[in-house]
Amino acid sequence: MNRPALKPAPVAAPLFDPAAETMPRAELAALQLARLKTTLRRAWDNVPHMRRRFEARGVTPDHLKTLADIRHFPFTGKADLRDNYPFGLFAVPREDVVRVHASSGTTGKPIVVGYTAGDIALWSDLMARSLVGAGATRHDIVHVAYGYGLFTGGLGAHYGAERLGAMVVPVSGGMTERQVTLMRDFGANVLCCTPSYALNIAEVAESSGIRRDALKLRVGVFGAEPWSEQMRAELERRLGLQAIDIYGLSEILGPGVACECTAQAGLHGWEDHFLFEIVDPKTLEPLPMGATGELVITTLTKEALPMVRYRTRDITRLIDEPCACGRSHVRIMRVTGRDDDMMIIRGVNVYPSQVESVLVGLPGVAPHYQIVLTRRHALDHMTVEVEVAPDVPQDDETLARVARDVQHRIKSTIGISCEIAARRPGEVPRSQGKAVRVKDQRHLGG
């Protein structure tokens, strides 16, 4: 039977939208102000909890006259979502919510977020915009190894790639050997996953005898966990791609809130849909452009779950400087860690990403590690489990030497004394999604 040829599917998200992405600052600020007023009114009119929070601060939506006035409005955090579990912060009737996502809920009630059909369309648009900035095109094959399900990573990347018009391989996490085979056989050009899982993929490919030139990977879109420039270099070397940082969180939308372009000079925050602030994590006072502090985000176009001044707990800084790509939105510089992930070891503030930056690329050490926190004699103690490279001898004397070398490097670079446990290849747990970098055993005493 003769079948008519299929027409190409329309691509809803333009490959590059100058009107939105290169908007002059004054025009962008006016758009933000108009949309911010709408968001505050939506929260006030439809979310009783948010109205009470506004009233407690003595503000109403009418108090917002300029963007700077946002500082007078209350912050929102994970506690607000947990206290109103499951749907108490939704600003639309439940019948208008077409999808929910949620956190794992391993430390209490999960955080539940909802989406209208309009929210899903917006998310798809912004993920497509992000993928284009990263260098993807509709002609690419996009291998999605973020987890699917209640986690936003998999479906976020999936819908964005489909909106772009690319071919999507929805693999999710796990079965890494099979993933490597599919990437080789299908000819995937774009890999979407966490950086720690990308490292796992590279290791499995190498152990399977699959050379990086047997893969057609050109772009890696990596996010969902903090990672270092050293990890970027490692992934680019081992997978033969350009490693691009993407940022997002479920409470705000999911992946696609911000993304690097191919210049790799900071993540473009999509300011036509989000208002970004940097505040001092202790005083919560706003900080000037370029200062390092906690990232706070207000949604400007979300329908089901408008978020006002959401505390991300991510430590970073914003810059408002021209980018080689021509996009005008502020850039979010690489997240160095989370305020609630910061460890204080003998009076020294330490983030896991700082440890990673020391270990990745260190001769004789594989880029796999885990930090174990214990309490000894009322003091916090840190042990870093590291893994020696496969080509390093496995005898006890060599392991002890590697441990001493790593201990010295961490002390001289970060300024803390810690214990190093050198492991043989394969003994440090591998990531199938978000890496568990810190194992906190301080509650066990000692």
Long-range contacts (C-beta under 8 A, 24 or more apart in sequence): 8-165, 9-165, 11-138, 11-163, 11-164, 11-165, 12-121, 12-124, 12-125, 12-128, 12-163, 13-124, 13-125, 13-128, 13-129, 13-132, 13-163, 13-164, 15-132, 15-137, 15-138, 16-132, 17-129, 20-129, 20-272, 21-129, 21-268, 21-326, 21-327, 21-328, 21-329, 22-326, 22-327, 22-328, 23-272, 23-328, 24-328, 25-320, 25-328, 28-271, 28-272, 28-328, 28-329, 29-67, 31-272, 32-67, 32-271, 32-272, 32-275, 32-300, 33-64, 33-66, 33-67, 35-272, 35-273, 35-300, 35-301, 36-64, 36-67, 36-70, 36-275, 36-298, 36-300, 37-61, 37-64, 38-300, 39-298, 39-299, 39-300, 39-301, 39-302, 39-306, 39-308, 40-64, 40-73, 40-308, 42-91, 42-303, 42-306, 43-91, 43-306, 43-308, 45-91, 46-91, 46-92, 47-88, 47-89, 47-90, 47-91, 47-306, 49-80, 49-83, 49-84, 49-88, 49-89, 50-76, 50-89, 50-306, 50-308, 53-80, 67-275, 70-275, 70-277, 70-298, 70-309, 71-277, 71-286, 73-308, 73-309, 74-308, 74-309, 75-284, 75-296, 75-308, 75-309, 75-310, 75-311, 76-307, 76-308, 76-309, 76-310, 76-311, 77-310, 77-311, 78-111, 78-251, 81-111, 81-112, 81-113, 81-251, 82-108, 82-109, 82-111, 85-109, 85-110, 85-112, 86-112, 87-112, 87-114, 89-305, 90-114, 90-304, 90-305, 91-303, 91-304, 91-305, 91-306, 92-116, 92-303, 92-304, 96-303, 96-304, 97-304, 100-150, 101-150, 101-151, 101-152, 101-155, 101-250, 101-254, 102-150, 102-250, 103-150, 103-250, 104-150, 104-151, 110-150, 111-250, 111-251, 113-152, 113-250, 113-251, 113-304, 113-305, 114-304, 114-305, 115-304, 115-305, 116-303, 116-304, 118-303, 119-253, 119-302, 119-303, 119-304, 119-305, 120-159, 122-253, 122-273, 122-301, 122-302, 123-156, 123-159, 123-160, 123-253, 123-254, 123-256, 124-159, 124-160, 124-162, 124-163, 125-163, 126-160, 126-253, 126-256, 126-257, 126-270, 126-273, 127-156, 127-157, 127-159, 127-160, 127-161, 127-163, 127-254, 127-255, 127-256, 128-160, 128-161, 128-163, 128-164, 129-256, 129-259, 129-270, 130-160, 130-221, 130-246, 130-255, 130-256, 130-258, 130-259, 131-157, 131-160, 131-161, 131-164, 131-166, 131-190, 131-221, 131-259, 132-164, 133-259, 133-260, 133-261, 133-262, 133-268, 133-325, 133-327, 134-190, 134-219, 134-221, 134-244, 134-246, 134-259, 134-260, 134-261, 134-262, 135-218, 135-219, 135-242, 135-244, 135-261, 135-262, 136-161, 136-164, 136-166, 136-189, 136-190, 136-219, 136-221, 137-164, 137-166, 138-164, 138-165, 138-166, 139-166, 140-166, 140-167, 140-189, 140-190, 140-218, 140-219, 141-166, 141-167, 141-169, 141-186, 141-187, 141-188, 141-189, 141-190, 142-166, 142-167, 142-168, 142-169, 142-188, 142-189, 142-190, 142-192, 143-169, 143-171, 143-179, 143-182, 143-183, 143-186, 143-188, 143-190, 143-191, 143-192, 144-168, 144-169, 144-170, 144-171, 144-172, 144-192, 144-193, 145-171, 145-172, 145-173, 145-179, 145-191, 145-192, 145-193, 145-197, 145-198, 145-201, 146-172, 146-173, 146-192, 146-193, 146-194, 146-224, 146-255, 146-433, 147-172, 147-173, 147-433, 148-172, 151-250, 151-433, 152-248, 152-250, 152-253, 152-254, 152-255, 153-192, 153-194, 153-223, 153-224, 153-254, 153-255, 153-433, 155-254, 156-248, 156-254, 156-255, 156-256, 157-192, 157-221, 157-255, 160-255, 160-256, 161-190, 161-192, 166-190, 173-197, 173-432, 173-433, 174-432, 176-200, 176-201, 176-204, 176-432, 177-204, 177-208, 179-204, 180-204, 180-205, 180-208, 180-210, 183-215, 183-217, 184-210, 184-214, 184-215, 187-216, 188-215, 188-216, 188-217, 189-216, 189-217, 189-218, 189-219, 190-217, 190-218, 190-219, 190-220, 190-221, 191-217, 191-219, 191-220, 191-221, 191-239, 191-241, 192-220, 192-221, 192-222, 193-220, 193-222, 194-222, 194-223, 194-224, 194-225, 194-431, 194-433, 194-434, 194-435, 195-222, 195-223, 195-225, 195-227, 195-231, 195-232, 195-235, 195-243, 196-225, 196-227, 196-431, 196-434, 196-435, 197-431, 197-432, 197-433, 197-435, 198-222, 198-235, 198-239, 198-243, 199-231, 199-234, 199-235, 199-238, 199-367, 199-368, 199-431, 200-430, 200-431, 200-432, 201-239, 202-235, 202-238, 202-239, 203-430, 205-239, 206-238, 212-238, 212-239, 212-240, 213-240, 215-239, 215-240, 217-241, 218-242, 219-244, 220-244, 221-246, 221-259, 222-246, 223-247, 223-248, 223-255, 224-255, 224-433, 224-434, 225-434, 225-435, 225-437, 226-314, 226-334, 226-335, 226-336, 226-337, 226-338, 226-341, 226-351, 226-352, 226-353, 227-353, 227-356, 228-334, 228-353, 228-356, 228-357, 228-360, 229-334, 229-357, 230-356, 230-357, 230-360, 230-361, 231-356, 231-357, 231-360, 231-367, 232-264, 233-360, 233-361, 234-360, 234-361, 234-367, 245-334, 247-332, 247-335, 249-312, 251-305, 251-307, 251-310, 252-297, 252-299, 252-302, 252-307, 252-310, 252-312, 253-299, 253-302, 257-297, 258-331, 258-332, 261-323, 261-324, 261-325, 261-327, 262-325, 263-323, 263-324, 263-325, 265-323, 265-324, 265-331, 266-319, 266-323, 266-331, 266-332, 266-333, 266-334, 267-331, 267-332, 267-333, 267-334, 268-323, 268-325, 268-327, 268-329, 268-330, 268-331, 269-318, 269-329, 269-330, 269-331, 269-332, 270-329, 271-329, 271-330, 272-300, 272-329, 273-299, 273-300, 273-301, 274-298, 274-299, 274-300, 275-300, 276-318, 276-330, 276-332, 277-309, 278-316, 278-317, 278-318, 281-313, 281-315, 281-339, 289-318, 289-319, 289-320, 289-330, 290-317, 290-318, 290-319, 291-317, 292-316, 292-317, 292-336, 293-317, 294-339, 295-332, 295-335, 313-338, 313-339, 313-340, 313-341, 314-338, 314-339, 315-339, 315-342, 315-351, 341-438, 343-371, 343-373, 343-380, 343-382, 343-438, 344-380, 345-380, 345-381, 345-382, 345-416, 345-418, 346-379, 346-380, 346-416, 346-417, 348-414, 348-415, 348-416, 350-382, 350-414, 350-416, 352-437, 352-438, 354-413, 354-414, 355-384, 355-410, 355-414, 356-437, 358-406, 358-409, 358-410, 358-413, 358-414, 359-384, 359-386, 359-406, 362-405, 362-406, 362-409, 364-388, 364-389, 364-392, 364-402, 364-405, 365-389, 365-402, 365-406, 366-390, 366-425, 366-428, 368-428, 368-430, 369-428, 369-437, 370-428, 370-429, 370-436, 370-437, 370-438, 370-439, 371-437, 371-438, 371-439, 372-438, 372-439, 372-441, 373-438, 373-439, 373-440, 373-441, 373-442, 374-441, 374-442, 374-444, 374-446, 375-442, 375-444, 375-445, 375-446, 376-446, 377-446, 380-442, 381-418, 381-419, 381-446, 382-416, 382-418, 382-419, 383-418, 383-419, 383-420, 383-421, 384-410, 384-418, 384-419, 384-420, 384-421, 385-421, 385-423, 385-428, 386-420, 386-421, 386-422, 386-423, 386-428, 387-422, 387-423, 387-424, 387-425, 387-426, 387-427, 387-428, 388-422, 388-423, 388-424, 388-425, 389-425, 390-425, 394-424, 394-425, 399-423, 399-424
